[in-house]
Amino acid sequence: MLKPSIDSLMSKINSKYTLVTISARRARELREQPELFSEPENARSVNYVGMALEEIESEYLSYDISEDKDKEYAER
């Protein structure tokens, strides 16, 4: 079974497209600038996408819809 589960992630973010977009953007940040981020103490995943999904599940990573409602962006 994969952790975190899709059900627990969908309770945090209600769109699979948004979930994929935010987690991919965060994984890219972690990969390209690892010196700016410390690995969470209780991280179970060793890959960047898994770490991003764990951050979403723990509510460390969230998103906000901009005023024009056409653009979504990740917010720490």
WOWOWO-V957326 format. One record per run of one state. SS is the DSSP state (~ for helix, > for strand, _ for the rest). FROM is the first residue (numbers start at 1). TO is the last residue. If there is no record, write none. Layout:
BEGIN
ss = (SS	SS)
from = (FROM	FROM)
to = (TO	TO)
END
This chain:
BEGIN
ss = (_	~	_	~	_	~	_	~	_	>	_	>	_)
from = (1	6	13	16	33	34	37	48	58	62	66	72	76)
to = (5	12	15	32	33	36	47	57	61	65	71	75	76)
END
